[in-house]
């Protein structure tokens, strides 16, 4: 039987992988949206804003429900599934959105209209995935706290997730996207989300909180 420490380390590895995929998506989605928005700089700003807005919404709406649930691992797995499946949908969704952005912006838009479309469209397009990302932190904290000797583990979880995010940015920018292209990169990161979900779903039932 695995020890309590090894189980905690495995959950940290899962959340590290989740961080790799999360910020990896941010890089590839920003580059994909740049086709419709006309330049990578507004695309980067828009995707960053979409990420932070979605993270806040997901954490705000689901934190209490997850904290009260006796099955936080199931919540976490479901959230990872949402992230991975929605990410796969963006392979077709973002190119389609790029074809209509010019119509939404218009020929000679005001700065307010141009920036409103530039920020609102990516925000809405990515919201299911980013909101799910925002709720993974309380879900994993609740899940790991049942294993930890001293209760809540938010510091360790946040640390490994942030480290994974940094690794995802560097890997996607310098290695994965140049080697695989956008489509295969999204598929690779979605596979990480689905793997994380599968690991937690296969977790022994007694490790859920009562």
C-alpha positions, 0 to 999 in steps of 0.5 A: 500500500502506498504511504500517506507521504507518497500519496500527497506527493502524487497529488502534488505531481497531478497539480503540477501537471495541471499547471503545465497545461493551464499556462501552456494553453494561455500561450497557444490560445493567445497565438491562435487568437492573434490571427483574428485580432490582427496582432499578438499583443492585444491577443496576449492581453485579452487571453490573460484577462480572460484567464484571470477573470475566469479563474476568479469566477470559478473559484467564487462560484464553486468554492463553497460547494466543493468545500462542503462536498464529501467527494472533493476528488470527484469534483477535481476530476470533473473540473479537469475533464471540463478543462481538457474537453473544452480545450479540445473544442477550441481547436475548431472554436477559435478559428471559427471565432477568428473568422467573425471577429472582423465583422464584430469589430467593423471597418472603422471601429471606435477604440472602445468597440475595438477593445471591447470585442478584443477582450469580451470574445476571448473571455466568453470563448475560454470561460468554461475552461478558465472557470474550471481552472479557478475551481481546481485549487479549492478542490485539490486543497480539499482533497489533499487535506484529507491526506495531510497530517496537519489539515489544509495544504494550500501553500504546497498546492499553490507552489507546485501549481505555480511551478508547473505553470512556469514550466508550461510557459517555457516548454510551450513557447520554446519547445512544444509549439515550435515542434508540434504546432498549435493543434497538436499542442492543445491535444497534448495539454488536453491529454494532461488534463484527462490524465490528471482526472483519471488518476484522481478518479482511480484514487482509493475511495477511503482517501476521500473526506468523510 
